[in-house]
Amino acid sequence: MAHAPIQVDDLTAIHSELRSDLLRVALRDRWDRALMALGWLHLAFFAANQWAAMALNAKWPHLLLWPAEVAAIVFLLRGMLGRGWWRSTPLAGVLMRVWITFLIIDFNAVTLNAMTGIDQFRWYFLVWAGLSSFGFATTAWLCGAWFLVPAFVMYFCGLAMARWIEWSFLLHGFAWWAILQGIGLGLLRERRRREDGFDEFAVEG
């Protein structure tokens, strides 16, 4: 049996509804707090990586710190947003898959850097910056054009890392910290604006 073609207007309406539901859930569950805490967590771990790279001049601390950070992120999100938070709205699951793919390719870049035998130059940092820009650009197409701002931030972060490669851990950590604080503050501001509007409506009613 033939199916009626899906109209572009229908897809646009569905996409708009998905974005609205994502924002509703993010405000309801206070994702602002989780994202801002995540920024501080990432900065702390990458500051530790920077210290290990400069003070110890060894690779083994990174092999411990990276998995530890991933585990800490999982526990933080689960603790602050609840179990199964990515199932609370359809776009959350899509975004989680996008950023899990980002992590997989990140670790792949580190492995390839080591296997090429030129790991004295950590070029995977530059790949991380490019992948971060790609991840935020993808988020922008899904959630709103404002996410192109962090995509450009990571682009310029990559340029800075190319110039000061020895400070790449700290530059990368600080860029992500600034982005997550910005997103969190934006959500916090929107949540308070809506709460104030609801209070005014309740008083007038």
Helices and strands as residue ranges (DSSP letters): H 8-28, H 31-51, I 52-56, H 60-81, G 85-87, H 90-115, H 124-143, G 145-147, H 148-163, G 165-167, H 168-204
